[in-house]
Amino acid sequence: MPKTVSKEKKAVKVIKKMRTAPVLAASETITSKTATKAKNPKVILFVKVLLILAIGAVVFLLAQKYRGVFVAGTVNKSIISRIELNNKMAEKYGKQTLEEIISERLLEENLQKNKITVTDKEVSDELAKIKEQYGGEEQFKTAIAQYGMTEKQAEDSIKQSIGLKKLIEVSYKIEITDDQVSKYYEENKESYSGKKLEEVTNDIKDALYQQELYTKSQEWYSQIRKDAKVNSYL
């Protein structure tokens, strides 16, 4: 006998189809709407405009914040770029500035090699002496301003000078004899306004010491610079 399907089984199949069909239909509808929306040129254009505006705002803000990095100045509507300024400065002062940096690096290397340090107190004490020699704080600031220096730059220069002095004293034995003092006094007697030798001995010794220190520092640097491996691409 042929097999018969019960009414219950037929009912179950119908119910399953009814349950499945709406879900598939809804899914297809959503997919279709999304595809239509994604392909809508007005939506794409709107998104692009928003992105362009956002990027433009970020670029504008960065340009304002770091304007000095790229632009050195303007003349009416003409822009002077930082690159143009740097090239001009390199032409005029490049070699001199490079040599200054080289001497600073060589000094730093040799101070480290000889384990020589300069403390903040040493710098501040020396700075106070220099200010006193100039006649006070304001006179000192006026003097360094004439050389285009800030007080921070002056402090850095003092620190380097103290470091070099220590390095030379380690590398050379500097001694000023009484005969050197007497000779200097006799040769420069008119500079001391009739003062006796005993009254100016310490001043003369200090002057001769500084002179010898300078001579030895030039001798030291010439040798160090000669031995250093330095390349210039200017």
C-alpha positions as CSV (number, residue, x, y, z in Angstrom):
1,M,0.0,0.0,0.0
2,P,1.2,3.5,-0.7
3,K,2.3,5.4,2.3
4,T,0.0,8.2,3.4
5,V,1.0,11.3,5.1
6,S,-1.0,12.2,8.2
7,K,-2.8,15.5,8.5
8,E,-0.6,16.3,11.5
9,K,2.6,16.0,9.5
10,K,1.2,18.2,6.7
11,A,0.2,20.8,9.3
12,V,3.8,20.8,10.8
13,K,5.3,21.3,7.3
14,V,3.0,24.2,6.6
15,I,3.8,25.9,9.9
16,K,7.5,25.5,9.3
17,K,7.2,27.2,6.0
18,M,5.2,30.0,7.5
19,R,7.7,30.6,10.2
20,T,10.7,30.5,7.9
21,A,9.3,32.7,5.0
22,P,8.7,35.9,7.0
23,V,12.2,35.8,8.5
24,L,13.8,35.4,5.0
25,A,11.7,38.1,3.6
26,A,12.6,40.6,6.3
27,S,16.3,39.8,5.9
28,E,16.1,40.3,2.2
29,T,14.3,43.6,2.6
30,I,16.9,44.9,5.1
31,T,19.7,43.9,2.8
32,S,18.0,45.4,-0.2
33,K,17.4,48.7,1.7
34,T,21.1,48.9,2.9
35,A,22.4,48.2,-0.6
36,T,20.1,50.9,-2.0
37,K,21.2,53.4,0.7
38,A,24.9,52.6,0.2
39,K,24.6,53.1,-3.5
40,N,22.8,56.4,-3.0
41,P,25.2,59.1,-4.5
42,K,23.8,61.9,-2.3
43,V,24.7,60.0,0.9
44,I,28.3,59.2,-0.4
45,L,28.8,62.9,-1.4
46,F,27.6,64.0,2.1
47,V,30.0,61.7,3.8
48,K,32.9,62.9,1.6
49,V,32.1,66.5,2.4
50,L,32.1,65.8,6.1
51,L,35.5,64.1,5.9
52,I,37.0,67.0,3.9
53,L,35.7,69.5,6.4
54,A,37.0,67.5,9.3
55,I,40.4,67.1,7.7
56,G,40.5,70.7,6.7
57,A,39.7,71.8,10.3
58,V,42.5,69.6,11.7
59,V,45.0,70.9,9.1
60,F,44.0,74.5,9.9
61,L,44.4,74.1,13.6
62,L,47.8,72.4,13.2
63,A,49.0,75.1,10.8
64,Q,48.0,77.8,13.3
65,K,49.7,76.0,16.2
66,Y,53.0,75.1,14.4
67,R,53.0,78.1,11.9
68,G,56.4,79.2,13.1
69,V,57.9,75.7,12.2
70,F,57.1,76.3,8.5
71,V,56.8,80.1,8.1
72,A,59.5,82.5,9.3
73,G,57.5,85.7,8.4
74,T,55.5,87.5,5.7
75,V,56.0,90.6,3.6
76,N,52.6,91.9,2.6
77,K,51.2,88.7,0.9
78,S,54.6,87.1,0.3
79,I,55.5,84.3,2.6
80,I,59.1,83.8,3.9
81,S,59.5,80.1,4.6
82,R,61.6,78.7,7.4
83,I,63.6,76.7,4.8
84,E,64.5,79.9,3.0
85,L,65.6,81.6,6.2
86,N,67.6,78.5,7.3
87,N,69.4,78.4,3.9
88,K,70.3,82.1,4.1
89,M,71.6,81.7,7.6
90,A,73.5,78.6,6.7
91,E,75.2,80.5,3.9
92,K,76.3,83.4,6.2
93,Y,76.9,81.7,9.5
94,G,76.8,77.9,8.8
95,K,80.5,77.2,9.1
96,Q,81.0,79.3,12.1
97,T,78.0,77.9,13.9
98,L,79.0,74.3,13.0
99,E,82.5,74.9,14.4
100,E,81.0,76.2,17.7
101,I,78.9,73.1,18.0
102,I,81.9,70.9,17.2
103,S,83.9,72.5,20.0
104,E,81.0,72.1,22.4
105,R,80.7,68.4,21.6
106,L,84.5,67.9,22.0
107,L,84.4,69.6,25.3
108,E,81.5,67.5,26.6
109,E,83.2,64.3,25.5
110,N,86.4,65.1,27.2
111,L,84.7,66.3,30.4
112,Q,82.9,63.0,30.6
113,K,86.1,61.1,29.7
114,N,87.9,62.8,32.6
115,K,84.8,62.5,34.9
116,I,84.7,66.3,35.4
117,T,81.4,67.9,36.4
118,V,80.3,71.5,36.9
119,T,77.7,72.1,39.6
120,D,74.9,74.7,39.5
121,K,76.4,76.4,42.5
122,E,79.7,76.9,40.7
123,V,77.8,78.5,37.8
124,S,75.6,80.7,40.0
125,D,78.7,81.9,42.0
126,E,80.6,82.8,38.9
127,L,77.6,84.5,37.5
128,A,77.2,86.6,40.6
129,K,80.9,87.7,40.3
130,I,80.4,88.7,36.7
131,K,77.3,90.7,37.5
132,E,79.2,92.5,40.3
133,Q,82.0,93.3,37.8
134,Y,79.4,94.9,35.4
135,G,77.9,96.9,38.2
136,G,74.7,95.0,38.9
137,E,71.9,93.0,37.4
138,E,70.6,95.6,35.0
139,Q,74.0,96.5,33.6
140,F,74.8,92.8,33.1
141,K,71.5,92.3,31.2
142,T,72.2,95.3,29.0
143,A,75.7,94.1,28.2
144,I,74.7,90.5,27.2
145,A,71.7,91.9,25.2
146,Q,74.2,93.8,23.0
147,Y,75.7,90.4,22.0
148,G,72.2,89.0,21.4
149,M,72.5,86.7,24.4
150,T,69.9,85.7,27.0
151,E,70.8,85.0,30.6
152,K,70.3,81.3,30.0
153,Q,72.8,81.4,27.2
154,A,75.2,83.3,29.4
155,E,74.9,80.6,32.1
156,D,75.6,77.9,29.5
157,S,78.7,79.8,28.4
158,I,79.9,80.2,32.0
159,K,79.3,76.4,32.6
160,Q,81.4,75.6,29.5
161,S,84.2,78.0,30.6
162,I,84.3,76.5,34.1
163,G,84.4,73.0,32.6
164,L,87.2,74.0,30.2
165,K,89.2,75.6,33.1
166,K,89.0,72.3,35.1
167,L,90.0,70.3,32.1
168,I,93.0,72.4,31.3
169,E,94.1,72.3,35.0
170,V,93.9,68.5,34.9
171,S,95.8,68.3,31.6
172,Y,98.5,71.0,32.3
173,K,100.4,72.2,35.3
174,I,100.0,76.0,35.4
175,E,102.2,77.8,37.8
176,I,102.9,81.5,38.0
177,T,106.3,82.4,39.5
178,D,107.3,85.5,41.4
179,D,109.7,86.4,38.7
180,Q,106.9,86.4,36.2
181,V,104.9,88.7,38.5
182,S,107.8,91.2,38.9
183,K,108.5,91.3,35.2
184,Y,104.8,92.0,34.4
185,Y,104.7,94.7,37.0
186,E,107.8,96.5,35.7
187,E,106.5,96.3,32.1
188,N,103.0,97.6,33.1
189,K,103.8,99.9,36.0
190,E,101.8,102.9,34.6
191,S,98.7,100.7,34.7
192,Y,98.7,100.5,38.5
193,S,98.7,104.2,39.3
194,G,101.9,104.2,41.5
195,K,100.8,101.2,43.6
196,K,103.5,99.0,45.1
197,L,104.2,95.5,43.8
198,E,103.0,93.9,47.1
199,E,99.6,95.7,46.7
200,V,99.0,94.3,43.2
201,T,100.8,90.9,43.3
202,N,97.6,88.9,43.6
203,D,95.9,90.8,40.8
204,I,98.9,90.2,38.5
205,K,99.1,86.6,39.4
206,D,95.4,86.1,38.6
207,A,95.8,88.0,35.3
208,L,98.9,85.9,34.3
209,Y,97.1,82.7,35.3
210,Q,94.1,83.6,33.1
211,Q,96.4,84.4,30.3
212,E,98.2,81.1,30.6
213,L,94.9,79.3,30.9
214,Y,93.7,80.8,27.6
215,T,97.0,79.9,25.9
216,K,96.8,76.3,27.1
217,S,93.1,75.9,26.2
218,Q,93.9,77.0,22.6
219,E,96.8,74.5,22.5
220,W,94.5,71.8,23.9
221,Y,91.7,72.4,21.5
222,S,94.0,72.5,18.4
223,Q,95.2,69.0,19.3
224,I,91.8,67.6,20.2
225,R,90.3,69.1,17.0
226,K,93.1,67.6,14.9
227,D,92.6,64.1,16.4
228,A,88.8,64.2,16.1
229,K,86.9,62.6,13.2
230,V,84.7,65.4,12.0
231,N,82.7,65.5,8.7
232,S,81.1,68.6,7.3
233,Y,78.4,68.6,4.7
234,L,77.9,72.3,4.3
